[in-house]
Amino acid sequence: MRQTMQKVMSLVLAAGLLAGCSAQSSTATASAAATTAAAAESTAAETENTGATLVVYFSGTGNTRAVAETIADTVGADLYELTPVDPYTEEDLDWTNADSRVSQEHENETLQDQVELTTTTVENWDSYDVVFFGYPIWWGNAAWPVRQFIADNDFTGKTVIPFCTSASSGIGSSGQDLAALAGTGDWQEGQRFASQADASEVAAWAEDVLAG
Ligand SMILES: Cc1cc2nc3c(=O)[nH]c(=O)nc-3n(C[C@H](O)[C@H](O)[C@H](O)COP(=O)(O)O)c2cc1C
């Protein structure tokens, strides 16, 4: 903001000097200066990073959602849920059944790539410089529905903190795999929580992460 004000002030000062050189056109110059200053202010506001935090997550059965909500509440972040166009039913998620949707997608990466999200566009995406990124672990990896969001968005200039929930598996290389897919952003070491994660544990972790 200070930079913006400095920009605006220098434009106004420059315009003032110009106005001083030509008394006849001083009114027109002053008004042009005001217009230029307003344009500078609005451009700077669009590009300036506000330091805001976003929690992006996908959740099949609500466990990751609960963690995402706790993080957002704790650090005052906005929430963005990734929702497949064709939502997963309980039956779809039955990984013990070889014929279920997830089992078939697991067997066939082309099917995974076909899982479409309702939207991958975050309003004011440029204003977020910290993104918590959450997903359940599916067969040891990040659940694939998150991939489209990562492929569609530019994480340049953002600090990304992966988090996941699982029955027992660790986070493994899932965070690094997503970082490689993204190709941009400063991806941090992630954190795994139990399916029924303890909210106070999640809140303490989120506070620690933001405290650096
Ligand atoms: C398709 C599928 C595969 C899973 N694979 C694993 C796994 O490899 N390791 C594990 O510990 N839990 C696994 N789980 C359990 C989930 O990671 C766990 O229940 C998670 O908390 C679900 O989060 P959600 O409610 O946000 O979808 C799997 C669950 C599903 C539905």
PDBQT file of the ligand as one rigid body, heavy atoms in Angstrom, charges set to zero:
ROOT
HETATM    1  C1  LIG A 301     -10.391 -44.734  -2.863  1.00  0.00    +0.000 C 
HETATM    2  C2  LIG A 301      -9.787 -44.650  -1.522  1.00  0.00    +0.000 A 
HETATM    3  C3  LIG A 301      -8.466 -45.032  -1.344  1.00  0.00    +0.000 A 
HETATM    4  C4  LIG A 301      -7.872 -44.906  -0.085  1.00  0.00    +0.000 A 
HETATM    5  N1  LIG A 301      -6.560 -45.251   0.049  1.00  0.00    +0.000 NA
HETATM    6  C5  LIG A 301      -5.962 -45.080   1.262  1.00  0.00    +0.000 A 
HETATM    7  C6  LIG A 301      -4.576 -45.381   1.437  1.00  0.00    +0.000 A 
HETATM    8  O1  LIG A 301      -3.853 -45.758   0.508  1.00  0.00    +0.000 OA
HETATM    9  N2  LIG A 301      -4.050 -45.204   2.665  1.00  0.00    +0.000 N 
HETATM   10  C7  LIG A 301      -4.796 -44.777   3.743  1.00  0.00    +0.000 A 
HETATM   11  O2  LIG A 301      -4.260 -44.650   4.816  1.00  0.00    +0.000 OA
HETATM   12  N3  LIG A 301      -6.114 -44.455   3.594  1.00  0.00    +0.000 NA
HETATM   13  C8  LIG A 301      -6.693 -44.604   2.378  1.00  0.00    +0.000 A 
HETATM   14  N4  LIG A 301      -8.019 -44.269   2.220  1.00  0.00    +0.000 N 
HETATM   15  C9  LIG A 301      -8.753 -43.672   3.359  1.00  0.00    +0.000 C 
HETATM   16  C10 LIG A 301      -8.835 -42.161   3.199  1.00  0.00    +0.000 C 
HETATM   17  O3  LIG A 301      -7.571 -41.588   2.898  1.00  0.00    +0.000 OA
HETATM   18  C11 LIG A 301      -9.357 -41.481   4.454  1.00  0.00    +0.000 C 
HETATM   19  O4  LIG A 301     -10.569 -42.076   4.857  1.00  0.00    +0.000 OA
HETATM   20  C12 LIG A 301      -9.506 -39.996   4.280  1.00  0.00    +0.000 C 
HETATM   21  O5  LIG A 301      -9.639 -39.389   5.558  1.00  0.00    +0.000 OA
HETATM   22  C13 LIG A 301     -10.729 -39.647   3.460  1.00  0.00    +0.000 C 
HETATM   23  O6  LIG A 301     -10.832 -38.254   3.384  1.00  0.00    +0.000 OA
HETATM   24  P1  LIG A 301     -12.152 -37.539   2.873  1.00  0.00    +0.000 P 
HETATM   25  O7  LIG A 301     -13.254 -37.862   3.868  1.00  0.00    +0.000 OA
HETATM   26  O8  LIG A 301     -11.813 -36.106   2.861  1.00  0.00    +0.000 OA
HETATM   27  O9  LIG A 301     -12.455 -38.082   1.521  1.00  0.00    +0.000 OA
HETATM   28  C14 LIG A 301      -8.636 -44.417   0.998  1.00  0.00    +0.000 A 
HETATM   29  C15 LIG A 301      -9.970 -44.073   0.813  1.00  0.00    +0.000 A 
HETATM   30  C16 LIG A 301     -10.534 -44.193  -0.428  1.00  0.00    +0.000 A 
HETATM   31  C17 LIG A 301     -11.973 -43.788  -0.623  1.00  0.00    +0.000 C 
ENDROOT
TORSDOF 0
